Amino acid sequence: MKDGEGWYHTGDAGFLDAQGHLKIIDRAKDVGRLADASMFAPKYIENKLKFFPHIKEAVAMGDRRDMVTAMVNIDFEAVGNWAEKRNLPYAGYTDLAQKPEVYQLVKECIEKVNADLAADDKLAGSQIHRFLVLHKELDADDGELTRTNKVRRGYIAEKYAVLVDALYGGRKEQYIETQVKFEDGRTGMVSATLKIEDVRTYPAMRAAA
C-alpha cells in the first residue's frame, strides 16, 4: 500500500552500499543495534551462515549487547557424510555435534562470514565473536521454529537462557538438559555439556572514497 507521497512500504530494512546499490538485509522490525550502536541484522547473519551446507540452522544474538554470538545447528546428513569420509565415529546427533573436528568445521564457516561482514562498512561491527553447536536440532514441535521453519528467536533466547548467559559470560562450556518431543508424541530429555568457542574477527575494511 502506497503512502500519501507515493512510497510503497515493504517492511524491509536496507541501505545503499558503496556502489549505490540498495541492499536489503532484514525485516525492519528485526533489525537492532549493538551496545556501541552498530547495526545488527540477525536474519542476514543467519542466512549467511546457512549458506554453508554443513550448517542447517543458526540463531544470532546481539541486540543491545556488546558483541554478537551464535547458536548453530549442524546439518546431520551433510556433517555425517563429512565425518564418515574422515573415519570419524559418532553415536547420533548430539555426539557428532560436539566433536572437536565438527567445531573446527563450523568455526571455519563462521570466520568466512566474519571476513565477509568486515568488508561491509555498515555491518562490520556485527561479526560473530563466540558460538556453540546445539545438542539438538531446532524443531517446530518443540516450539523453536514456526511451522514454516522460521527461527523463533525470542523463544529460543528464553528457553536456552543458560546458554545465552554462558556465551556472554565468557564460559568455555555449559551443561544443559532439554525436553524434546518425539514423532510418536512421546517426550524425553536430551542433555550435554556444550563447548563454547571464540571466533576470529577482522578489522573493518573501509570503502574507498
Residue, then its C-alpha position, 0 to 999 in steps of 0.5 A: m500500500k502506497d503512502g500519501e507521497g507515493w512510497y510503497h512500504t515493504g517492511d524491509a530494512g536496507f541501505l545503499d552500499a558503496q556502489g549505490h546499490l540498495k541492499i536489503i538485509d532484514r525485516a525492519k522490525d528485526v533489525g537492532r543495534l549493538a551496545d556501541a550502536s552498530m547495526f545488527a541484522p540477525k536474519y542476514i547473519e543467519n542466512k549467511l551462515k546457512f549458506f554453508p551446507h554443513i550448517k542447517e540452522a543458526v540463531a544470532m544474538g546481539d541486540r543491545r549487547d556488546m558483541v554478537t554470538a551464535m547458536v548453530n545447528i549442524d546439518f546431520e546428513a551433510v556433517g555425517n557424510w563429512a565425518e564418515k569420509r574422515n573415519l570419524p565415529y559418532a553415536g547420533y546427533t548430539d555426539l557428532a555435534q560436539k566433536p572437536e573436528v565438527y567445531q573446527l568445521v563450523k568455526e571455519c564457516i563462521e570466520k568466512v562470514n566474519a571476513d565477509l561482514a568486515a568488508d561491509d562498512k555498515l555491518a562490520g561491527s556485527q561479526i560473530h565473536r563466540f558460538l556453540v553447536l546445539h545438542k539438538e536440532l531446532d524443531a517446530d514441535d518443540g516450539e523453536l521454529t514456526r511451522t514454516n521453519k522460521v527461527r523463533r528467536g525470542y523463544i529460543a533466547e528464553k528457553y536456552a537462557v543458560l546458554v545465552d548467559a554462558l556465551y556472554g559470560g565468557r564460559k568455555e562450556q555449559y551443561i544443559e538438559t532439554q525436553v524434546k518431543f518425539e514423532d510418536g508424541r512421546t517426550g524425553m530429555v536430551s542433555a550435554t555439556l556444550k563447548i563454547e568457542d571464540v571466533r576470529t574477527y577482522p578489522a573493518m575494511r573501509a570503502a574507498a572514497 
